[in-house]
Amino acid sequence: MLHHTHNAMFKLTELALLPHNLSLPQLHLLHVLKQGGGILTTGEVGRAMVKASQTITGLVDRLEIQDFVERQFERRDRRKTWVRLTAKGERKWEEAMPVASRLAEEVFSALTDEELRGLQASTDKLRTVALRRLDEALGRSPSGMPPARS
């Protein structure tokens, strides 16, 4: 049920983003960076997006080609890579995010306020359990959106 809804919303949003030359995962990565203060490590991005490091690497590669993000390497530990949202990337986020947001609002308008609150509570509970189980399976500390940087 959730999987089918996700797939339908994903495809619908991808179609809406075509004129912006941006995929939904690319927009999601830009959004994670924007919410994270404009710069995060690849590990923080991966945890926030619930994606494997190789998936994040590919997304960053494609966004870097378009000058939407840039990589910065940690001097003391080159294994630690930072991803920074560029001014061009921020403009692209500002252009494309309202498209995805309006589409979500249109779809969710089919629900009453009470149904929406119930759905939010239920999906929050399911996501919390799923992320906790994922963290346990991967042997890492609890997931969550990295704190915003000032």
Secondary structure as the mmCIF struct_conf table of DSSP 4:
data_model
#
loop_
_struct_conf.conf_type_id
_struct_conf.id
_struct_conf.beg_label_comp_id
_struct_conf.beg_label_asym_id
_struct_conf.beg_label_seq_id
_struct_conf.end_label_comp_id
_struct_conf.end_label_asym_id
_struct_conf.end_label_seq_id
HELX_RH_AL_P HELX_RH_AL_P1 LEU A 2 LEU A 17
HELX_RH_3T_P HELX_RH_3T_P1 LEU A 18 HIS A 20
TURN_TY1_P TURN_TY1_P1 ASN A 21 ASN A 21
HELX_RH_AL_P HELX_RH_AL_P2 LEU A 24 GLN A 35
TURN_TY1_P TURN_TY1_P2 GLY A 36 GLY A 37
BEND BEND1 GLY A 38 GLY A 38
STRN STRN1 ILE A 39 THR A 41
HELX_RH_AL_P HELX_RH_AL_P3 THR A 42 MET A 49
TURN_TY1_P TURN_TY1_P3 VAL A 50 VAL A 50
HELX_RH_AL_P HELX_RH_AL_P4 SER A 53 ILE A 65
TURN_TY1_P TURN_TY1_P4 GLN A 66 ASP A 67
BEND BEND2 PHE A 68 PHE A 68
STRN STRN2 VAL A 69 PHE A 73
BEND BEND3 ARG A 75 ARG A 76
TURN_TY1_P TURN_TY1_P5 ARG A 78 ARG A 79
STRN STRN3 THR A 81 LEU A 85
HELX_RH_AL_P HELX_RH_AL_P5 ALA A 87 PHE A 108
TURN_TY1_P TURN_TY1_P6 SER A 109 ALA A 110
BEND BEND4 LEU A 111 LEU A 111
HELX_RH_AL_P HELX_RH_AL_P6 ASP A 113 LEU A 138
TURN_TY1_P TURN_TY1_P7 GLY A 139 GLY A 139
HELX_LH_PP_P HELX_LH_PP_P1 SER A 141 SER A 143
HELX_LH_PP_P HELX_LH_PP_P2 MET A 145 ARG A 149
#
